[in-house]
Every structure is written in C-alpha cells, then in structure tokens.
Amino acid sequence: MPAKAKLYYNSACPVCRTGIAQQRARMDGLLPEGSDTIAWCDIAATPEAAVEIDKSVDQIRHSLHMVDEQGRLLVGADVAIAVWAMTPGRRWLGWLVGLPGIRQLARWGYNRFADRLFAWNKRHGRW
C-alpha cells in the first residue's frame, strides 16, 4: 500500500501538462512545507512506469490515473475529484463533484473530453 497517492499523467499533452503544473503550484503554495501528498509520475518521461498499475502508456495518455493512499486505482474524473479533495480551497469542489449523480455526469464529461483530447494530440504527432 503506498504511503501517499501517486498520480500518473502525460506531459506530452499541452493541456495535461498545463493542468498538472497549475495543480502542483496550487498545492505547493497552500500546503505546509514538506507536505508531499502526491507523487507525480510523468508517463512521457517514464513510460515504463505504466506497468506499476498494469496499464498501457496509451491508457495513461488518454486519462489521468492515480493510486490513492489506500492502494485503490482511480481513473479520469475520479482522479480530479480525489485531487480536489486533497487541495486546500478546493475541497468543497471535490465534495460537490463527488456527489452521486454529479459524479456520474463528471465521469461522462471527462471521458468525452479525454477521447477528443487524445485524438487531437495523436493528430498533432505528440505520440
């Protein structure tokens, strides 16, 4: 079981790279010094890390993946909800989007957006 959450993302995607950079900066600015709550794993830099969660590199390119503190694998919108729940000032957003009904809608929306973003990145030769 991991001591802290580990989030797998793809920096080859400019949208993903920007979103992760903003989230990391927000957490770094709001959490006490040394509060390293998430281990960040860039699949573009370390594609071999995909085997840690038994996923393909393309699956991680398509959607965020995270192993939470309890060792559960989260994917897509569930990752965003979990990260917001860990972020001061955004915990309310994690709670709200995590509510039944809203969570299902968030998953649907995330998956549609991820499908289009994956195809757009592929068309632009990012992988």
Contact map, one row per residue, 1 for C-alpha under 8 A:
1110000000000000000000000000000000000000000000000000000000000000000011100000000000000000000000000000000000000000000000000000000
1111110000000000000000000000000000000000000000000000000000000000001111100000000000000000000000000000000000000000000000000000000
1111100000000000000000000000000000000000000000000000000000000000000010000000000000000000000000000000000000000000000000000000000
0111110000000000000000000000000000001110000000000000000000000000000110000000000000000000000000000000000000000000000000000000000
0111111000000000000000000000000000001110000000000000000000000000011110000000000000000000000000000000000000000000000000000000000
0101111100000000000000000000000000000111100000000000000000000000011100000000000000000000000000000000000000000000000000000000000
0000111110000000000000000000000000000111100000000000000000000001111000000000000000000000000000000000000000000000000000000000000
0000011111000000000000000000000000000001111000000000000000010001110000000000000000000000000000000000000000000000000000000000000
0000001111100001000100000000000000000001111000000000000000011011100000000000000000000000000000000000000000000000000000000000000
0000000111111001100000000000000000000000011100000000000000011001000000000000000000000000000000000000000000000000000000000000000
0000000011111101100000000000000000000000011110000000000000000000000000000000000000000000000000000000000000000000000000000000000
0000000001111101100000000000000000000000000100000000000000000000000000000000000000000000000000000000000000000000000000000000011
0000000001111111100000000000000000000000000000000000000000001000000000000000000000000000000000000000000000000000000000001000010
0000000000111111110000000000000000000000000000000000000000000000000000000000000000000000000000000000000000000000000000000000000
0000000000001111111000000000000000000000000000000000000000000000000000000000000000000000000000000000000000000000000000000000000
0000000011111111111100000000000000000000000000000000000000000000000000000000000000000000000000000000000000000000000000000000000
0000000001111111111110000000000000000000000000000000000000000000000000000000000000000000000000000000000000000000000000000000000
0000000000000111111111000000000000000000000000000000000000000000000000000000000000000000000000000000000000000000000000000000000
0000000000000011111111100000000000000000000000000000000000000000000000000000000000000000000000000000000000000000000000000000000
0000000010000001111111110000000000000000000000000000000000000000000000000000000000000000000000000000000000000000000000000000000
0000000000000000111111111000000000000000000000000000000000000000000000000000000000000000000000000000000000000000000000000000000
0000000000000000011111111100000000000000000000000000000000000000000000000000000000000000000000000000000000000000000000000000000
0000000000000000001111111110000000000000000000000000000000000000000000000000000000000000000000000000000000000000000000000000000
0000000000000000000111111111000000000000000000000000000000000000000000000000000000000000000000000000000000000000000000000000000
0000000000000000000011111111100000000000000000000000000000000000000000000000000000000000000000000000000000000000000000000000000
0000000000000000000001111111110000000000000000000000000000000000000000000000000000000010000000000000000000000000000000000000000
0000000000000000000000111111111000000000000000000000000000000000000000000000000000000011000000000000000000000000000000000000000
0000000000000000000000011111111110000000000000000000000000000000000000000000000000000000000000000000000000000000000000000000000
0000000000000000000000001111111000000000000000000000000000000000000000000000000000000000000000000000000000000000000000000000000
0000000000000000000000000111111100000000000000000000000000000000000000000000000000000011000000000000000000000000000000000000000
0000000000000000000000000011111110100000000000000000000000000000000000000000000000000011000000000000000000000000000000000000000
0000000000000000000000000001011111100000000000000000000000000000000000000000000000000000000000000000000000000000000000000000000
0000000000000000000000000001001111100000000000000000000000000000000000000000000000000000000000000000000000000000000000000000000
0000000000000000000000000000000111110000000000000000000000000000000000000000000000000000000000000000000000000000000000000000000
0000000000000000000000000000001111111000000000000000000000000000000000000000000000000000000000000000000000000000000000000000000
0000000000000000000000000000000001111110000000000000000000000000000000000000000000000000000000000000000000000000000000000000000
0001100000000000000000000000000000111110000000000000000000000000000000000000000000000100000000000000000000000000000000000000000
0001111000000000000000000000000000011111000000000000000000000000000000000000000000000000000000000000000000000000000000000000000
0001111000000000000000000000000000011111100000000000000000000000000000000000000000000000000000000000000000000000000000000000000
0000011110000000000000000000000000000111110000000000000000000000000000000000000000000000000000000000000000000000000000000000000
0000011110000000000000000000000000000011111001001000000000000000000000000000000000000000000000000000000000000000000000000000000
0000000111100000000000000000000000000001111111100000000000000000000000000000000000000000000000000000000000000000000000000000000
0000000111100000000000000000000000000000111111111100000010011000000000000000000000000000000000000000000000000000000000000000000
0000000001110000000000000000000000000000011111100000000000000000000000000000000000000000000000000000000000000000000000000000000
0000000000100000000000000000000000000000011111100000000000000000000000000000000000000000000000000000000000000000000000000000000
0000000000000000000000000000000000000000111111111000000000000000000000000000000000000000000000000000000000000000000000000000000
0000000000000000000000000000000000000000011111111100000010000000000000000000000000000000000000000000000000000000000000000000000
0000000000000000000000000000000000000000001001111110000000000000000000000000000000000000000000000000000000000000000000000000000
0000000000000000000000000000000000000000101001111111100000000000000000000000000000000000000000000000000000000000000000000000000
0000000000000000000000000000000000000000001000111111111110010000000000000000000000000000000000000000000000000000000000000000000
0000000000000000000000000000000000000000000000011111111100000000000000000000000000000000000000000000000000000000000000000000000
0000000000000000000000000000000000000000000000001111111000000000000000000000000000000000000000000000000000000000000000000000000
0000000000000000000000000000000000000000000000001111111000000000000000001000000000000000000000000000000000000000000000000000000
0000000000000000000000000000000000000000000000000111111100000000000000000000000000000000000000000000000000000000000000000000000
0000000000000000000000000000000000000000000000000111111110110000000000000000000000000000000000000000000000000000000000000000000
0000000000000000000000000000000000000000000000000110011111110000000000000000000000000000000000000000000000000000000000000000000
0000000000000000000000000000000000000000001000100100001111111000000000000000000000000000000000000000000000000000000000000000000
0000000000000000000000000000000000000000000000000000000111111100000000000000000000000000000000000000000000000000000000000000000
0000000000000000000000000000000000000000000000000000001111111110000000000000000000000000000000000000000000000000000000000000000
0000000111000000000000000000000000000000001000000100001111111111100000000000000000000000000000000000000000000000000000000000000
0000000011001000000000000000000000000000001000000000000011111111000000000000000000000000000000000000000000000000000001000000000
0000000000000000000000000000000000000000000000000000000001111111000000000000000000000000000000000000000000000000011011000000000
0000000010000000000000000000000000000000000000000000000000111111100000000011000000000000000000000000000000000010010000000000000
0000001111000000000000000000000000000000000000000000000000011111110000000011001000000000000000000000000000000000000000000000000
0000001110000000000000000000000000000000000000000000000000010011111000001111001000000000000000000000000000000000000000000000000
0000111100000000000000000000000000000000000000000000000000000001111100001110001000000000000000000000000000000000000000000000000
0100111000000000000000000000000000000000000000000000000000000000111111111100000000000000000000000000000000000000000000000000000
0101110000000000000000000000000000000000000000000000000000000000011111111100000000000000000000000000000000000000000000000000000
1111100000000000000000000000000000000000000000000000000000000000001111110000000000000000000000000000000000000000000000000000000
1100000000000000000000000000000000000000000000000000000000000000001111110000000000000000000000000000000000000000000000000000000
1100000000000000000000000000000000000000000000000000000000000000001111111000000000000000000000000000000000000000000000000000000
0000000000000000000000000000000000000000000000000000000000000000001111111100000000000000000000000000000000000000000000000000000
0000000000000000000000000000000000000000000000000000100000000000111100111110000000000000000000000000000000000000000000000000000
0000000000000000000000000000000000000000000000000000000000000000111100011111011000000000000000000000000000000000000000000000000
0000000000000000000000000000000000000000000000000000000000000011110000001111111000000000000000000000000000000000000000000000000
0000000000000000000000000000000000000000000000000000000000000011100000000111111100000000000000000000000000100110000000000000000
0000000000000000000000000000000000000000000000000000000000000000000000000011111110000000000000000000001001100110000000000000000
0000000000000000000000000000000000000000000000000000000000000000000000000111111111000000000000000100001000100000000000000000000
0000000000000000000000000000000000000000000000000000000000000001110000000111111111100000000000000000000000000000000000000000000
0000000000000000000000000000000000000000000000000000000000000000000000000001111111110000000001000000000000000000000000000000000
0000000000000000000000000000000000000000000000000000000000000000000000000000111111111000000011101100000000000000000000000000000
0000000000000000000000000000000000000000000000000000000000000000000000000000011111111100000001000000000000000000000000000000000
0000000000000000000000000000000000000000000000000000000000000000000000000000001111111110000001000000000000000000000000000000000
0000000000000000000000000000000000000000000000000000000000000000000000000000000111111110011111000000000000000000000000000000000
0000000000000000000000000000000000000000000000000000000000000000000000000000000011111111011111100000000000000000000000000000000
0000000000000000000000000000000000001000000000000000000000000000000000000000000001111111011000000000000000000000000000000000000
0000000000000000000000000110011000000000000000000000000000000000000000000000000000111111111000000000000000000000000000000000000
0000000000000000000000000010011000000000000000000000000000000000000000000000000000001111111000000000000000000000000000000000000
0000000000000000000000000000000000000000000000000000000000000000000000000000000000000011111100000000000000000000000000000000000
0000000000000000000000000000000000000000000000000000000000000000000000000000000000011111111111000000000000000000000000000000000
0000000000000000000000000000000000000000000000000000000000000000000000000000000000011111111111100000000000000000000000000000000
0000000000000000000000000000000000000000000000000000000000000000000000000000000000011000111111110000000000000000000000000000000
0000000000000000000000000000000000000000000000000000000000000000000000000000000010011000011111111000000000000000000000000000000
0000000000000000000000000000000000000000000000000000000000000000000000000000000111111000011111111100000000000000000000000000000
0000000000000000000000000000000000000000000000000000000000000000000000000000000010001000001111111110000000000000000000000000000
0000000000000000000000000000000000000000000000000000000000000000000000000000000000000000000111111110010000000000000000000000000
0000000000000000000000000000000000000000000000000000000000000000000000000000000010000000000011111110011001000000000000000000000
0000000000000000000000000000000000000000000000000000000000000000000000000000010010000000000001111111011000000000000000000000000
0000000000000000000000000000000000000000000000000000000000000000000000000000000000000000000000111111111000000000000000000000000
0000000000000000000000000000000000000000000000000000000000000000000000000000000000000000000000000111111100000000000000000000000
0000000000000000000000000000000000000000000000000000000000000000000000000000000000000000000000000011111110000000000000000000000
0000000000000000000000000000000000000000000000000000000000000000000000000000000000000000000000011111111111000000000000000000000
0000000000000000000000000000000000000000000000000000000000000000000000000000110000000000000000001111111111100000000000000000000
0000000000000000000000000000000000000000000000000000000000000000000000000000000000000000000000000001111111110000000000000000000
0000000000000000000000000000000000000000000000000000000000000000000000000000000000000000000000000000111111111000000000000000000
0000000000000000000000000000000000000000000000000000000000000000000000000000100000000000000000001000011111111100000000000000000
0000000000000000000000000000000000000000000000000000000000000000000000000001110000000000000000000000001111111110000000000000000
0000000000000000000000000000000000000000000000000000000000000000000000000000000000000000000000000000000111111111000000000000000
0000000000000000000000000000000000000000000000000000000000000000000000000000000000000000000000000000000011111111100000000000000
0000000000000000000000000000000000000000000000000000000000000000000000000001100000000000000000000000000001111111110000000000000
0000000000000000000000000000000000000000000000000000000000000010000000000001100000000000000000000000000000111111111000000000000
0000000000000000000000000000000000000000000000000000000000000000000000000000000000000000000000000000000000011111111100000000000
0000000000000000000000000000000000000000000000000000000000000000000000000000000000000000000000000000000000001111111110000000000
0000000000000000000000000000000000000000000000000000000000000110000000000000000000000000000000000000000000000111111111000000000
0000000000000000000000000000000000000000000000000000000000000100000000000000000000000000000000000000000000000011111111100000000
0000000000000000000000000000000000000000000000000000000000000000000000000000000000000000000000000000000000000001111111110000000
0000000000000000000000000000000000000000000000000000000000000100000000000000000000000000000000000000000000000000111111111000000
0000000000000000000000000000000000000000000000000000000000001100000000000000000000000000000000000000000000000000011111111100000
0000000000000000000000000000000000000000000000000000000000000000000000000000000000000000000000000000000000000000001111111110000
0000000000000000000000000000000000000000000000000000000000000000000000000000000000000000000000000000000000000000000111111111000
0000000000001000000000000000000000000000000000000000000000000000000000000000000000000000000000000000000000000000000011111111111
0000000000000000000000000000000000000000000000000000000000000000000000000000000000000000000000000000000000000000000001111111111
0000000000000000000000000000000000000000000000000000000000000000000000000000000000000000000000000000000000000000000000111111110
0000000000000000000000000000000000000000000000000000000000000000000000000000000000000000000000000000000000000000000000011111110
0000000000000000000000000000000000000000000000000000000000000000000000000000000000000000000000000000000000000000000000001111111
0000000000011000000000000000000000000000000000000000000000000000000000000000000000000000000000000000000000000000000000001111111
0000000000010000000000000000000000000000000000000000000000000000000000000000000000000000000000000000000000000000000000001100111
